[in-house]
């Protein structure tokens, strides 16, 4: 098969389309003829050789953890799916890649709803799982006022929608140019950066008629999720009143603050599978979408990585894999 891969670490230009061994599904896995795959932050760090995980890679390496496509082979103990089903999902992050290829083995997946395009479906997997896991850790429900620090990015914008679907009031930090984007997703935007607690308290207390109806039943912020990893944990604890009301996805000083760091594996986790099914159902109801920043053909994977590394990081960059078979 053909795949996007790199034979050495470096800038985006090290990416090229080349021949790679075809993967086969094991127990509890399916293989898809892939249509699309997303470019995630982890892919950028691995390709550049800038993370500790880069040392675990065997080169050449096929990047990518999110993909969507059509099942063409089913592993042992998989039920409820058949060859020809359209699905979206991800590989276990412990495998560190493999999704930017003609054929991809998925560790968790759900049926692709017709309401999601192939680009949206290919960008959803790990963002939905990560968001679901974080919201579960914070017990987010219709009594929650949730602050998301870094709400406009690929994971943040998914978390906003899933939290709103649970009935929560959501306040999200972002650059001013992304405020309208967050409002469209159902969040109340606020500028990030120094002085955040004062701005959030003012917004949380401002129950003007223009706010969503759900905001009228909420008090101050009682849960916070740090997606950005920009050093805001002390402020988030200040806002919520307790470290156990804060979860971070990106700040590895979490233990110093008594805050939970949500990492973990994806493959086979019930919350990941449940999260995808929930997102698919919401999409069919018109209550969930996957913001896609830009889509590139596989042959232009280097440009896709360049774009993914530049602000503003609103939504995901996606690779269209349909041209791989033409190489």
Residue pairs with C-beta under 8 A, 6 or more apart in sequence:
1 19
1 20
1 21
1 22
1 101
1 102
1 103
1 324
2 17
2 18
2 19
2 20
2 101
2 102
2 324
2 325
2 327
3 17
3 18
3 19
3 20
3 62
3 100
3 101
3 102
3 324
4 15
4 16
4 17
4 62
4 63
4 64
4 100
4 101
4 298
4 301
4 319
4 324
5 15
5 16
5 17
5 18
5 20
5 60
5 61
5 62
5 63
5 100
6 14
6 15
6 16
6 47
6 59
6 60
6 61
6 63
7 14
7 16
7 59
7 60
8 14
8 59
9 47
9 48
9 49
9 54
10 47
10 48
10 49
11 48
12 47
12 301
12 302
12 303
12 305
12 306
12 309
13 302
14 47
14 302
15 47
15 63
15 301
15 302
15 305
16 301
17 298
17 299
17 301
17 324
17 327
18 60
20 60
20 62
20 101
22 103
23 31
23 98
23 101
23 103
23 104
23 105
24 31
24 73
24 105
25 31
25 73
25 74
25 75
25 78
25 105
26 75
26 76
26 105
27 75
27 76
27 77
28 75
28 76
28 77
28 78
28 107
28 268
29 75
29 78
29 105
29 106
29 107
30 71
30 73
30 74
30 75
30 78
30 81
30 87
30 105
30 106
30 109
31 71
31 72
31 73
31 74
31 75
31 103
31 104
31 105
31 106
32 67
32 68
32 69
32 70
32 71
32 72
32 87
32 103
32 104
32 106
33 69
33 70
33 72
33 102
33 103
34 67
34 68
34 69
34 99
34 101
34 102
34 103
34 104
34 122
34 321
35 68
35 69
35 70
35 118
35 122
35 320
35 321
35 322
36 67
36 68
36 69
36 118
36 119
36 121
36 122
36 123
36 295
36 318
36 319
36 320
36 321
37 64
37 66
37 67
37 68
37 99
37 100
37 101
37 104
37 122
37 318
37 319
37 321
38 64
38 65
38 66
38 67
38 99
38 122
38 123
38 124
38 125
38 154
38 316
38 317
38 318
38 319
39 63
39 64
39 301
39 304
39 305
39 308
39 316
39 317
39 318
39 319
40 64
40 65
40 66
40 126
40 154
40 308
40 316
41 154
41 308
42 51
42 53
42 65
42 93
42 96
43 63
43 64
43 65
43 97
43 305
43 308
44 305
44 308
44 309
45 51
45 53
45 54
46 53
46 54
46 57
46 61
46 63
46 96
46 97
47 63
47 305
48 54
53 96
56 96
57 96
57 97
61 96
61 97
62 97
62 98
62 99
62 100
62 101
63 97
63 99
63 100
64 91
64 97
64 98
64 99
64 100
64 101
64 104
64 319
65 90
65 91
65 93
65 95
65 96
65 97
65 98
65 99
65 125
65 126
65 266
66 89
66 90
66 99
66 122
66 123
66 124
66 125
66 126
66 127
66 316
67 88
67 89
67 90
67 91
67 99
67 100
67 104
67 106
67 122
67 125
67 321
68 86
68 87
68 88
68 89
68 112
68 118
68 121
68 122
68 124
69 86
69 87
69 104
69 321
70 84
70 85
70 86
70 87
71 81
71 82
71 83
71 84
71 85
71 86
71 87
72 83
72 103
73 83
74 81
74 82
74 83
81 87
81 109
81 111
85 111
86 111
86 112
87 106
87 109
87 110
87 111
87 112
88 109
88 110
88 112
88 116
88 121
88 122
88 124
88 125
88 276
88 280
89 106
89 107
89 108
89 109
89 110
89 125
89 276
90 99
90 106
90 107
90 108
90 109
90 125
90 126
90 129
90 266
90 272
91 97
91 98
91 99
91 104
91 105
91 106
91 107
91 266
91 267
92 107
92 108
92 265
92 266
92 267
92 268
93 126
93 265
93 266
93 267
94 265
94 267
95 107
95 267
98 104
98 105
100 298
100 301
100 319
100 321
101 321
101 324
102 321
102 324
102 325
107 266
107 267
107 268
108 125
108 129
108 266
108 267
108 268
108 269
108 272
108 273
108 276
109 125
109 273
109 276
110 273
110 276
110 277
110 279
110 280
111 280
112 118
112 121
112 280
113 280
113 281
113 283
113 284
114 284
115 283
115 284
115 286
116 124
116 280
116 283
116 289
116 290
117 292
118 320
119 292
119 295
119 318
119 320
120 289
120 290
120 292
121 290
122 318
122 319
123 154
123 290
123 292
123 315
123 316
123 318
124 158
124 276
124 279
124 290
125 266
125 276
126 266
127 154
127 155
127 158
127 290
127 316
128 158
128 162
128 272
128 275
128 276
128 279
129 266
129 269
129 271
129 272
129 275
129 276
130 155
130 158
130 159
130 249
130 262
131 155
131 158
131 159
131 162
131 163
131 275
132 162
132 271
132 272
132 274
132 275
132 278
133 262
133 264
133 269
133 271
133 272
133 275
134 159
134 225
134 247
134 249
134 262
135 159
135 162
135 163
135 166
135 225
136 271
137 247
137 260
137 262
138 144
138 146
138 223
138 225
138 245
138 247
139 223
140 146
140 163
140 166
140 168
140 223
141 166
141 167
141 168
142 166
142 167
142 168
142 214
143 218
143 222
144 163
144 166
144 167
144 168
144 169
144 218
144 222
144 223
145 168
145 169
145 171
145 204
145 215
145 218
145 219
145 220
145 221
145 222
145 223
146 163
146 168
146 169
146 170
146 171
146 221
146 222
146 223
146 224
146 225
147 170
147 171
147 172
147 173
147 200
147 221
147 223
147 224
147 225
147 236
147 239
147 240
148 156
148 159
148 160
148 163
148 170
148 171
148 172
148 173
148 187
148 224
148 225
148 227
149 173
149 192
149 196
149 224
149 225
149 226
149 227
149 228
149 230
149 232
149 236
150 156
150 173
150 174
150 192
150 226
150 227
150 228
150 229
150 230
150 250
151 157
151 159
151 160
151 170
151 172
151 173
151 174
151 182
151 187
151 189
151 227
152 172
152 174
152 175
152 178
152 181
152 182
152 312
152 313
152 314
153 227
153 228
153 313
153 314
154 291
154 313
154 315
154 316
155 227
155 249
156 172
156 227
156 228
157 181
157 182
157 185
157 291
157 314
157 315
158 279
158 290
159 225
159 227
160 170
160 172
160 182
160 185
160 186
160 187
161 185
161 186
161 282
161 287
161 288
161 289
162 275
162 278
162 279
162 282
162 288
163 170
164 170
164 185
164 186
164 187
165 278
165 282
165 287
165 288
167 214
168 214
169 188
169 212
169 214
169 215
169 218
170 186
170 187
170 188
171 187
171 188
171 189
171 190
171 200
171 203
171 204
171 221
172 182
172 187
172 188
172 189
172 190
173 189
173 190
173 191
173 192
173 196
173 228
174 181
174 182
174 189
174 190
174 191
174 192
175 191
175 192
175 311
175 312
176 191
177 312
178 189
178 312
178 314
179 189
180 189
181 291
181 314
182 188
182 189
183 189
186 212
188 203
188 211
188 212
188 215
190 196
190 199
190 200
190 203
191 199
192 228
192 230
192 232
196 232
196 235
196 239
197 235
197 238
197 239
200 221
200 239
201 220
201 221
201 239
204 218
204 219
204 220
204 221
205 220
207 215
207 216
220 239
221 239
221 240
222 240
222 241
222 245
223 240
223 245
223 246
224 236
224 237
224 239
224 240
224 245
224 246
224 247
225 246
225 247
225 248
225 249
226 232
226 233
226 236
226 246
226 247
226 248
226 249
226 250
226 251
226 259
227 249
227 250
228 250
229 248
229 249
229 250
229 251
229 252
230 251
231 251
231 253
232 251
233 246
233 248
233 251
233 253
233 254
233 257
233 259
234 257
236 246
236 259
237 243
237 245
237 246
237 257
237 258
237 259
240 246
243 257
243 258
243 259
244 258
244 260
246 257
246 259
246 260
247 259
247 260
247 261
247 262
248 254
248 259
248 260
248 261
248 262
249 261
249 262
249 263
251 259
251 261
252 261
254 260
254 261
255 261
266 272
279 288
282 288
283 289
290 315
290 316
291 314
291 315
291 316
292 315
292 316
292 317
292 318
293 307
293 308
293 313
293 314
293 315
293 316
293 317
294 304
294 307
294 317
294 318
295 317
295 318
295 319
295 320
296 303
296 304
296 307
296 317
296 318
296 319
296 320
297 319
297 320
297 322
297 323
298 319
298 320
298 321
298 323
298 324
299 323
301 319
304 317
304 318
304 319
305 317
307 317
308 316
308 317
